[in-house]
Amino acid sequence: MPVEPLPRKEIESQLADLPGWSLDGDHLTRSYRLASHPAATALVVHIAQVQEELDHHSDLTLGYDTVTLTVNTHSVGGAVTELDLALARRVENLAPGHGAV
């Protein structure tokens, strides 16, 4: 299945089901706050495992008690694709299990 950039309206429509995620230029972004640095680190490790499963990787930034993801698809010139939204959905489902808000 070829990966194609999604139209802005389609991205915005799908983001309605992903609270906290936003379209920032040519990428999706989301920050999570956690209770501690170890909790934030555990979330990063879990996200990395999901990214390996999907063979689709975001930029992850680990702060003291925050994790920020920046997601787009490099193979289509850095645009947002269904792969990015699938990753966002997976992360959004696992983050609460780490106490992320």
Summary of the structure (lengths in Angstrom):
residues: 101
radius of gyration: 13.1
end to end distance: 33.9
largest distance: 40.2
contacts: 289
relative contact order: 0.25
helix: 46%
strand: 22%
